[in-house]
Amino acid sequence: MKRHVFSTVAFSGALLAAATFASPAVAEEVNYVTIGTGGQTGVYYVVGQSVCRLVNKNSEEQNIRCNAPSTGGSVANINGIKSGELDMGVVQSDVQYQAYNGTGNFEDDAYDDLRAVFRIHGEPLTLLARADADIETLDDLEGKRVNIGNPGSGQRNTMEVVMDAKGWDKDTFSLASQLDAAEMASALADNNIDAMTYVVGHPNGAIQEATTTVDANLIPLNDEDIQGIVAEYPYYSKSVIPGGLYKNNPDDVETFGVAATFVTTADTDDEVVYQTVKAVFDNFDRFKRLHPAFENLDPEDMVTSGLSAPLHDGAARYYREQGWIE
């Protein structure tokens, strides 16, 4: 009997000890989420940092820790998600379309597991030229020193679409530099390039830096070739960069562009995606204040337009709870 009592006590004690040691391990289990962004001077970086700030605000409660490093941009983010290096990422709407449908940079390599989470701000293709470079139209870029963007970036992807429409290649320019977003403004100011292209929401820090350090003009992108691009591709639309945002650029400038979108993979845990979108939209007024490009965002529009891939199940669950989708 004593042995039986002892064994029961010992067994009970072992269970208690196991529970004592197991509980903290369960409680401390954390889901680490990495969001691909873009250059540190761009809005994509702000998007990723902003989402992580809101997610991490309740990290102890939800057991999700988020980080958003600088990356090469849209194409790099898709590839990072495919390889498992990234869990989520910010990509242009055209890149989302191409990746899911196997076109463009993803020719014959459709990413069926790509999932949309939400659309963010509009992003016009922005062409900024030194005032002394004699560039007033898109065609004036021929023979000039032009930064067409680093491989894997959204601006490079969109600029290649423009070049194809024009029948141009890199030899069209006296220099086709491939600087990333953080390097463009200083290169323009130092007279190492005549013009820079950037797909970005406005106002933007790199454009502000460039226009305050050198006389530079925003160039309209609205000729017949551009109109043909907008007519052909469903993810492009006409856009206007408001006048007065940048020094010596008082007038509205017509251009075209895409939208920034937030994406993930079907393999990402439903609850992690649900909590991520909940963190953003439950704190939406705060999110909009984190960058001027977010000022006019509308939640229902963000989850119903500009998305080519299917919504992730975790995101769709939250949006149904809000009555934004059926």
C-alpha positions as CSV (number, residue, x, y, z in Angstrom):
1,M,0.0,0.0,0.0
2,K,2.7,2.4,0.9
3,R,4.4,1.6,-2.4
4,H,1.1,2.2,-4.2
5,V,0.6,5.5,-2.4
6,F,4.2,6.5,-3.1
7,S,3.9,5.6,-6.7
8,T,0.7,7.6,-7.1
9,V,2.3,10.6,-5.4
10,A,5.4,10.2,-7.4
11,F,3.3,9.9,-10.6
12,S,1.2,12.9,-9.7
13,G,4.4,14.9,-8.9
14,A,5.8,13.9,-12.2
15,L,2.7,15.1,-14.0
16,L,2.8,18.4,-12.0
17,A,6.5,18.9,-12.8
18,A,5.8,18.1,-16.5
19,A,3.0,20.6,-16.5
20,T,5.1,23.2,-14.8
21,F,7.9,22.9,-17.3
22,A,5.6,22.4,-20.3
23,S,3.3,25.4,-19.8
24,P,5.9,28.1,-20.2
25,A,7.2,26.4,-23.4
26,V,3.7,26.5,-24.8
27,A,3.1,30.1,-23.6
28,E,6.4,31.2,-25.1
29,E,5.9,29.6,-28.5
30,V,6.2,32.5,-30.9
31,N,5.4,32.8,-34.6
32,Y,8.1,34.9,-36.3
33,V,6.9,36.8,-39.4
34,T,9.3,38.4,-41.9
35,I,7.9,41.0,-44.3
36,G,9.8,41.9,-47.5
37,T,9.7,45.6,-48.2
38,G,12.0,47.7,-50.5
39,G,14.6,50.5,-50.3
40,Q,14.8,52.3,-47.0
41,T,13.8,55.6,-48.6
42,G,10.7,54.2,-50.2
43,V,7.1,53.7,-49.1
44,Y,7.3,49.9,-49.2
45,Y,9.7,50.0,-46.3
46,V,7.3,52.3,-44.4
47,V,4.5,49.8,-45.1
48,G,6.4,46.9,-43.7
49,Q,7.6,48.8,-40.7
50,S,4.1,50.1,-40.0
51,V,2.4,46.7,-40.2
52,C,5.1,45.3,-37.9
53,R,4.7,48.1,-35.4
54,L,1.0,47.4,-35.1
55,V,1.4,43.6,-35.0
56,N,4.2,43.8,-32.4
57,K,2.0,46.1,-30.2
58,N,0.1,43.0,-29.2
59,S,2.9,40.4,-29.6
60,E,2.7,39.1,-26.1
61,E,-1.0,38.4,-26.5
62,Q,-0.9,37.0,-30.0
63,N,2.6,35.4,-29.8
64,I,3.5,36.9,-33.2
65,R,6.8,38.8,-33.6
66,C,7.2,40.8,-36.9
67,N,10.2,42.3,-38.6
68,A,10.4,44.0,-42.0
69,P,13.9,44.3,-43.5
70,S,14.8,46.3,-46.5
71,T,14.9,44.2,-49.7
72,G,15.3,44.5,-53.4
73,G,11.6,45.2,-54.0
74,S,8.6,43.6,-55.6
75,V,10.1,40.8,-57.7
76,A,12.7,40.0,-54.9
77,N,9.8,39.8,-52.4
78,I,7.9,37.3,-54.5
79,N,11.0,35.2,-54.9
80,G,11.7,35.5,-51.2
81,I,8.2,34.3,-50.3
82,K,8.5,31.4,-52.8
83,S,11.8,30.3,-51.2
84,G,10.5,30.6,-47.7
85,E,12.9,33.4,-46.7
86,L,10.0,35.8,-46.4
87,D,6.5,35.1,-45.0
88,M,4.8,38.2,-46.5
89,G,5.8,41.1,-48.8
90,V,4.8,44.3,-50.5
91,V,4.7,44.1,-54.3
92,Q,3.3,46.1,-57.1
93,S,0.0,45.1,-58.5
94,D,1.5,44.3,-61.9
95,V,4.1,42.0,-60.3
96,Q,1.4,40.2,-58.3
97,Y,-0.5,39.6,-61.5
98,Q,2.6,38.4,-63.4
99,A,3.6,36.1,-60.5
100,Y,0.2,34.5,-60.1
101,N,-0.4,34.1,-63.9
102,G,3.1,33.2,-65.0
103,T,3.8,36.2,-67.2
104,G,6.5,38.9,-67.4
105,N,9.4,38.2,-65.0
106,F,7.6,34.9,-64.1
107,E,7.1,33.7,-67.7
108,D,5.9,30.0,-67.6
109,D,6.4,29.9,-63.8
110,A,3.0,30.7,-62.4
111,Y,3.0,30.9,-58.6
112,D,-0.4,29.2,-57.8
113,D,0.1,29.5,-54.0
114,L,0.5,33.3,-54.1
115,R,-2.3,34.9,-52.0
116,A,-3.4,38.5,-51.7
117,V,-3.9,40.1,-48.3
118,F,-4.8,43.7,-49.2
119,R,-4.1,46.6,-51.6
120,I,-2.4,49.7,-50.3
121,H,-1.6,53.1,-51.9
122,G,-1.4,54.0,-55.6
123,E,2.1,54.2,-57.1
124,P,2.7,56.2,-60.3
125,L,5.8,55.7,-62.4
126,T,7.8,58.9,-61.6
127,L,10.3,60.3,-63.9
128,L,12.5,63.0,-62.5
129,A,15.2,64.8,-64.6
130,R,17.8,67.3,-64.0
131,A,16.7,70.7,-65.2
132,D,20.0,71.1,-67.2
133,A,19.5,67.7,-69.0
134,D,17.0,69.1,-71.6
135,I,14.5,66.4,-70.9
136,E,10.8,67.5,-71.3
137,T,9.2,64.3,-72.6
138,L,9.7,60.6,-72.3
139,D,11.2,60.4,-75.8
140,D,13.9,62.9,-74.6
141,L,15.5,60.1,-72.6
142,E,17.1,58.6,-75.7
143,G,20.8,59.1,-75.5
144,K,20.7,60.2,-71.8
145,R,22.0,58.7,-68.6
146,V,19.0,57.1,-67.0
147,N,18.6,55.1,-63.9
148,I,16.2,52.3,-64.9
149,G,16.2,50.7,-61.5
150,N,17.9,47.7,-59.8
151,P,17.0,44.2,-60.9
152,G,14.1,42.8,-58.9
153,S,12.6,46.2,-58.1
154,G,9.2,47.5,-59.1
155,Q,10.5,50.5,-61.0
156,R,12.8,48.2,-63.1
157,N,9.8,46.0,-63.9
158,T,7.6,48.9,-65.0
159,M,10.4,50.6,-66.8
160,E,11.0,47.5,-68.9
161,V,7.3,47.6,-69.9
162,V,7.8,51.2,-71.0
163,M,11.0,50.3,-72.9
164,D,9.3,47.4,-74.7
165,A,6.4,49.7,-75.7
166,K,8.9,52.2,-77.1
167,G,11.1,49.6,-78.8
168,W,14.0,50.5,-76.6
169,D,16.7,48.5,-74.9
170,K,19.6,49.5,-72.6
171,D,21.6,50.7,-75.6
172,T,19.0,53.4,-76.1
173,F,20.6,55.3,-73.3
174,S,24.2,56.5,-73.1
175,L,24.0,55.0,-69.6
176,A,21.4,52.6,-68.2
177,S,22.3,52.6,-64.5
178,Q,20.8,50.1,-62.1
179,L,21.0,52.0,-58.8
180,D,18.6,51.1,-56.0
181,A,16.2,53.5,-54.4
182,A,18.6,54.7,-51.7
183,E,21.2,55.7,-54.3
184,M,19.2,57.5,-57.0
185,A,18.8,61.0,-55.5
186,S,22.5,61.5,-54.7
187,A,23.4,60.2,-58.2
188,L,21.1,62.8,-59.8
189,A,22.4,65.6,-57.5
190,D,26.1,64.6,-58.2
191,N,25.4,64.7,-62.0
192,N,26.1,61.0,-62.4
193,I,22.8,60.5,-64.1
194,D,20.4,62.8,-66.0
195,A,17.2,61.2,-64.9
196,M,15.8,58.7,-62.4
197,T,12.7,56.5,-62.5
198,Y,10.8,55.4,-59.4
199,V,7.5,53.6,-58.9
200,V,6.4,55.1,-55.6
201,G,3.6,56.7,-53.6
202,H,3.8,60.5,-53.0
203,P,5.1,62.5,-51.3
204,N,8.4,60.5,-51.2
205,G,11.6,61.1,-49.4
206,A,14.0,60.3,-52.3
207,I,12.2,62.7,-54.7
208,Q,12.2,65.4,-52.0
209,E,15.9,64.8,-51.4
210,A,16.6,65.1,-55.1
211,T,14.5,68.2,-55.8
212,T,16.0,70.1,-52.8
213,T,19.6,69.4,-53.7
214,V,19.5,70.0,-57.5
215,D,17.1,71.8,-59.9
216,A,15.0,68.9,-61.2
217,N,11.7,68.5,-62.9
218,L,9.0,65.8,-62.9
219,I,8.4,64.7,-66.5
220,P,4.9,63.7,-67.8
221,L,4.3,60.2,-69.0
222,N,1.1,60.5,-71.1
223,D,2.0,59.9,-74.8
224,E,0.3,57.4,-77.1
225,D,2.6,54.5,-76.1
226,I,1.8,55.1,-72.4
227,Q,-1.9,55.2,-73.2
228,G,-1.5,51.9,-75.0
229,I,0.1,50.3,-72.0
230,V,-2.8,51.5,-69.8
231,A,-5.3,50.1,-72.3
232,E,-3.6,46.7,-72.6
233,Y,-2.9,45.8,-69.0
234,P,-5.7,45.7,-66.3
235,Y,-3.4,46.5,-63.4
236,Y,-2.2,49.9,-64.8
237,S,-4.2,53.1,-64.6
238,K,-3.7,56.8,-65.3
239,S,-2.4,58.8,-62.4
240,V,-1.5,62.4,-61.4
241,I,1.3,63.6,-59.2
242,P,-0.1,66.7,-57.4
243,G,1.7,69.9,-58.0
244,G,3.4,71.6,-55.1
245,L,4.7,68.5,-53.4
246,Y,8.3,69.1,-54.5
247,K,10.5,72.2,-54.9
248,N,10.2,73.9,-58.3
249,N,7.4,71.5,-59.4
250,P,4.2,73.6,-58.9
251,D,2.0,71.9,-61.5
252,D,0.2,68.6,-61.6
253,V,2.0,66.0,-63.7
254,E,0.2,63.2,-65.6
255,T,1.6,59.7,-65.5
256,F,0.4,56.2,-65.0
257,G,1.1,53.5,-62.5
258,V,0.1,50.6,-60.3
259,A,-0.8,50.0,-56.7
260,A,1.2,48.6,-53.8
261,T,-0.2,45.3,-52.6
262,F,0.4,43.1,-49.6
263,V,0.8,39.4,-50.3
264,T,1.7,36.1,-48.7
265,T,1.6,32.4,-49.6
266,A,-1.2,29.9,-49.1
267,D,1.1,28.0,-46.6
268,T,1.1,30.9,-44.1
269,D,-0.9,30.0,-41.1
270,D,-4.5,31.3,-41.2
271,E,-4.4,32.7,-37.7
272,V,-1.1,34.6,-38.3
273,V,-2.6,36.3,-41.4
274,Y,-5.9,37.0,-39.6
275,Q,-4.0,38.6,-36.7
276,T,-1.9,40.6,-39.1
277,V,-4.8,42.2,-40.9
278,K,-6.7,42.6,-37.6
279,A,-3.8,44.6,-36.3
280,V,-3.8,46.9,-39.3
281,F,-7.6,47.4,-39.7
282,D,-8.4,47.5,-35.9
283,N,-5.9,50.4,-35.8
284,F,-6.6,51.9,-39.2
285,D,-6.7,55.6,-38.2
286,R,-3.3,55.1,-36.7
287,F,-2.0,53.2,-39.7
288,K,-3.1,56.1,-42.1
289,R,-1.1,58.6,-40.0
290,L,2.1,56.7,-40.5
291,H,2.7,58.0,-44.0
292,P,1.0,60.7,-46.2
293,A,0.6,58.1,-49.0
294,F,-1.9,56.3,-46.7
295,E,-4.1,59.3,-46.1
296,N,-6.9,58.5,-48.5
297,L,-7.0,54.7,-48.1
298,D,-10.4,53.1,-47.7
299,P,-10.6,49.7,-46.1
300,E,-13.4,48.2,-48.2
301,D,-11.6,49.3,-51.4
302,M,-8.3,47.9,-50.2
303,V,-9.7,44.4,-50.0
304,T,-11.9,44.3,-53.1
305,S,-9.9,46.0,-55.9
306,G,-6.5,45.8,-57.4
307,L,-5.8,42.2,-56.3
308,S,-5.0,39.5,-58.9
309,A,-4.3,36.5,-56.6
310,P,-7.1,35.0,-54.4
311,L,-7.4,36.4,-50.9
312,H,-5.7,34.4,-48.2
313,D,-8.2,32.5,-46.1
314,G,-7.1,34.2,-42.9
315,A,-7.5,37.6,-44.4
316,A,-10.9,36.7,-45.9
317,R,-12.1,35.6,-42.5
318,Y,-11.5,39.0,-41.0
319,Y,-13.0,40.8,-44.0
320,R,-16.2,38.7,-43.8
321,E,-16.5,39.5,-40.1
322,Q,-16.4,43.2,-41.0
323,G,-19.0,42.7,-43.8
324,W,-16.6,43.9,-46.5
325,I,-16.8,40.7,-48.5
326,E,-19.4,37.9,-48.7
